[in-house]
Amino acid sequence: MPDIQSVAVFCGSRPGGDPVYRRAAEALGDGLARSGKTLIFGGGRIGLMGAVADAALKAGGRVIGVIPDFLTRTEVAHPGVSELIVTDTMHVRKTRMFELADAFVSMPGGLGTFDETFEIITWRQLRLHDKPVLICDVAGSAGPLLALIDAAIAHGFAEPEVRRLYQRVDGVAALLGKLGKMSAGAGGEAALL
Protein backbone atom coordinates (compact mmCIF):
# COMPACT_ATOMS: atom_id res chain seq x y z
CA MET A 1 0.00 0.00 0.00
CA PRO A 2 1.21 3.55 -0.69
CA ASP A 3 2.43 5.90 2.02
CA ILE A 4 0.10 8.56 3.35
CA GLN A 5 0.47 11.63 1.14
CA SER A 6 -2.30 13.87 2.48
CA VAL A 7 -3.75 14.41 5.95
CA ALA A 8 -7.01 16.15 6.82
CA VAL A 9 -6.72 17.98 10.13
CA PHE A 10 -9.85 18.82 12.12
CA CYS A 11 -9.18 21.55 14.68
CA GLY A 12 -10.59 24.68 16.25
CA SER A 13 -11.32 27.97 14.53
CA ARG A 14 -10.41 29.47 17.92
CA PRO A 15 -7.00 29.24 19.59
CA GLY A 16 -8.27 27.72 22.84
CA GLY A 17 -7.46 28.88 26.35
CA ASP A 18 -3.95 27.44 26.65
CA PRO A 19 -0.98 28.33 24.39
CA VAL A 20 -0.08 24.62 24.31
CA TYR A 21 -2.85 24.08 21.74
CA ARG A 22 -1.42 26.63 19.31
CA ARG A 23 2.09 25.22 19.74
CA ALA A 24 0.75 21.74 19.01
CA ALA A 25 -1.05 22.95 15.86
CA GLU A 26 2.13 24.67 14.67
CA ALA A 27 4.21 21.55 15.38
CA LEU A 28 1.75 19.45 13.40
CA GLY A 29 1.73 21.78 10.40
CA ASP A 30 5.52 21.98 10.43
CA GLY A 31 5.90 18.22 10.80
CA LEU A 32 3.47 17.41 8.00
CA ALA A 33 5.27 19.79 5.64
CA ARG A 34 8.73 18.48 6.53
CA SER A 35 7.57 14.90 5.92
CA GLY A 36 6.20 15.85 2.49
CA LYS A 37 2.55 15.35 3.38
CA THR A 38 -0.13 17.71 2.05
CA LEU A 39 -2.25 19.38 4.72
CA ILE A 40 -6.00 19.38 4.08
CA PHE A 41 -7.84 21.70 6.48
CA GLY A 42 -10.95 23.82 6.93
CA GLY A 43 -9.63 26.81 5.01
CA GLY A 44 -9.75 29.48 7.73
CA ARG A 45 -6.87 31.74 8.70
CA ILE A 46 -7.88 32.06 12.36
CA GLY A 47 -7.53 29.90 15.45
CA LEU A 48 -5.79 26.55 15.35
CA MET A 49 -6.79 26.18 11.70
CA GLY A 50 -4.74 29.21 10.79
CA ALA A 51 -1.86 28.11 13.01
CA VAL A 52 -1.54 24.66 11.45
CA ALA A 53 -1.76 26.10 7.93
CA ASP A 54 0.71 28.93 8.60
CA ALA A 55 3.27 26.50 10.05
CA ALA A 56 2.94 24.12 7.12
CA LEU A 57 3.32 26.97 4.63
CA LYS A 58 6.32 28.38 6.49
CA ALA A 59 8.00 24.96 6.26
CA GLY A 60 7.38 24.85 2.50
CA GLY A 61 4.45 22.44 2.57
CA ARG A 62 1.46 22.10 0.30
CA VAL A 63 -1.75 23.28 1.98
CA ILE A 64 -5.27 22.82 0.64
CA GLY A 65 -8.09 24.68 2.38
CA VAL A 66 -11.70 23.62 1.93
CA ILE A 67 -14.27 26.14 3.12
CA PRO A 68 -17.96 26.73 2.42
CA ASP A 69 -18.78 30.04 0.81
CA PHE A 70 -20.73 31.41 3.79
CA LEU A 71 -17.74 30.86 6.09
CA THR A 72 -15.38 32.81 3.86
CA ARG A 73 -16.86 35.90 5.46
CA THR A 74 -17.02 34.79 9.12
CA GLU A 75 -13.82 32.71 9.37
CA VAL A 76 -11.92 34.76 6.83
CA ALA A 77 -10.54 32.34 4.29
CA HIS A 78 -6.78 31.86 4.42
CA PRO A 79 -5.30 33.88 1.55
CA GLY A 80 -1.92 32.16 1.40
CA VAL A 81 -2.79 28.49 0.90
CA SER A 82 -1.56 26.47 -2.06
CA GLU A 83 -5.15 25.86 -3.11
CA LEU A 84 -8.47 27.09 -1.70
CA ILE A 85 -11.59 25.12 -2.55
CA VAL A 86 -14.84 26.98 -1.87
CA THR A 87 -17.90 24.75 -1.53
CA ASP A 88 -21.62 25.46 -1.45
CA THR A 89 -22.33 23.73 1.88
CA MET A 90 -20.73 22.25 4.99
CA HIS A 91 -21.68 18.77 3.77
CA VAL A 92 -19.84 19.27 0.49
CA ARG A 93 -16.86 20.65 2.45
CA LYS A 94 -16.61 17.49 4.57
CA THR A 95 -17.04 15.24 1.54
CA ARG A 96 -14.33 17.08 -0.36
CA MET A 97 -11.92 16.90 2.59
CA PHE A 98 -12.64 13.17 2.83
CA GLU A 99 -11.90 12.68 -0.87
CA LEU A 100 -8.59 14.55 -0.69
CA ALA A 101 -7.23 12.88 2.47
CA ASP A 102 -5.41 9.60 3.01
CA ALA A 103 -5.74 9.95 6.80
CA PHE A 104 -7.50 12.11 9.38
CA VAL A 105 -6.20 13.83 12.50
CA SER A 106 -8.43 15.33 15.17
CA MET A 107 -6.79 18.08 17.22
CA PRO A 108 -8.29 20.23 19.99
CA GLY A 109 -11.37 22.17 18.95
CA GLY A 110 -15.02 22.83 19.56
CA LEU A 111 -18.32 21.60 18.20
CA GLY A 112 -17.25 21.69 14.55
CA THR A 113 -14.18 19.59 15.34
CA PHE A 114 -16.33 17.10 17.27
CA ASP A 115 -18.77 16.93 14.36
CA GLU A 116 -16.03 16.24 11.81
CA THR A 117 -14.33 13.69 14.04
CA PHE A 118 -17.48 11.74 14.84
CA GLU A 119 -18.64 11.82 11.23
CA ILE A 120 -15.38 10.40 9.87
CA ILE A 121 -15.37 7.70 12.58
CA THR A 122 -19.00 6.87 11.76
CA TRP A 123 -18.22 6.65 8.04
CA ARG A 124 -15.48 4.19 8.91
CA GLN A 125 -17.87 2.16 11.06
CA LEU A 126 -20.25 2.01 8.08
CA ARG A 127 -17.36 0.80 5.87
CA LEU A 128 -17.43 3.88 3.68
CA HIS A 129 -13.66 4.05 4.14
CA ASP A 130 -10.75 2.36 5.87
CA LYS A 131 -8.48 5.39 6.24
CA PRO A 132 -6.63 5.96 9.53
CA VAL A 133 -8.33 8.24 12.07
CA LEU A 134 -5.98 9.59 14.74
CA ILE A 135 -7.12 11.58 17.76
CA CYS A 136 -4.22 13.68 19.03
CA ASP A 137 -4.41 14.14 22.77
CA VAL A 138 -2.84 17.51 23.54
CA ALA A 139 -2.60 18.12 27.30
CA GLY A 140 -5.61 15.91 28.00
CA SER A 141 -7.85 17.60 25.42
CA ALA A 142 -9.08 14.29 23.96
CA GLY A 143 -10.35 13.01 27.31
CA PRO A 144 -13.92 14.37 27.13
CA LEU A 145 -14.42 13.21 23.53
CA LEU A 146 -13.18 9.71 24.35
CA ALA A 147 -15.27 9.69 27.54
CA LEU A 148 -18.36 10.32 25.42
CA ILE A 149 -17.56 7.23 23.32
CA ASP A 150 -16.97 5.24 26.50
CA ALA A 151 -20.36 6.42 27.84
CA ALA A 152 -22.11 5.29 24.64
CA ILE A 153 -20.49 1.87 25.09
CA ALA A 154 -21.36 1.72 28.80
CA HIS A 155 -25.01 2.53 28.09
CA GLY A 156 -25.32 -0.08 25.34
CA PHE A 157 -25.48 2.30 22.37
CA ALA A 158 -22.20 1.10 20.87
CA GLU A 159 -20.08 -2.03 21.03
CA PRO A 160 -16.59 -1.87 22.60
CA GLU A 161 -15.18 -2.69 19.15
CA VAL A 162 -15.88 0.89 18.00
CA ARG A 163 -12.63 1.79 19.75
CA ARG A 164 -10.81 0.05 16.86
CA LEU A 165 -12.13 2.67 14.43
CA TYR A 166 -9.71 5.34 15.68
CA GLN A 167 -6.42 5.63 17.54
CA ARG A 168 -5.68 7.98 20.42
CA VAL A 169 -2.13 9.34 20.20
CA ASP A 170 -0.42 11.25 23.00
CA GLY A 171 0.92 14.48 21.50
CA VAL A 172 2.08 15.68 18.10
CA ALA A 173 5.53 14.05 18.07
CA ALA A 174 4.03 10.60 18.61
CA LEU A 175 1.32 11.34 16.04
CA LEU A 176 3.82 12.34 13.37
CA GLY A 177 5.85 9.21 14.12
CA LYS A 178 2.77 7.03 13.76
CA LEU A 179 1.71 8.72 10.49
CA GLY A 180 5.18 8.09 9.10
CA LYS A 181 4.75 4.35 9.62
CA MET A 182 1.21 4.05 8.24
CA SER A 183 0.02 3.29 4.73
CA ALA A 184 -2.90 4.97 3.00
CA GLY A 185 -6.03 2.95 3.53
CA ALA A 186 -4.39 0.77 6.16
CA GLY A 187 -6.44 2.16 8.99
CA GLY A 188 -7.02 -1.13 10.70
CA GLU A 189 -10.14 -3.20 10.93
CA ALA A 190 -13.29 -1.37 9.94
CA ALA A 191 -16.20 -3.49 11.04
CA LEU A 192 -19.89 -2.78 10.63
CA LEU A 193 -20.86 -2.71 14.30
MOTACOR-V422604 format. One line per field, one symbol per residue. phi: phi as a letter, one per 30 degrees, with the letter a starting at -180 (. if undefined). burial: I if it has 9 or more other C-alpha atoms within 8 Angstrom, else O. Layout:
phi: ???
burial: ???
This chain:
phi: .dddcbbdccaddcdicbedddddddddedddddcicddcbdidccideddddedddddidcbccbbdedddddcheddcddaccccdbdddeddddeddccabbccelcddddedddddddededidabddbccddchiddeddddddeddddcicadedddddbbdbdidedddddddcccdicdjdccdc
burial: OOOIIIIIIIIIIIIIOOOOIIOIIIIIIIIIIIOOIIIIIIIIIIIIIIIIIIIIIOIOIIIIIIIIIOIIOOIIIIOOIOOIIIIIOIOIIIOIIOOIIIIIIIIIIOOOIIOIIOOIIOIIIIIOIIIIIIIIIIOOOIOOOOOOOOOIIOOOOIOOOIOIIIIIIIIIOIIIOOOIOIIIIIIOOIOOO
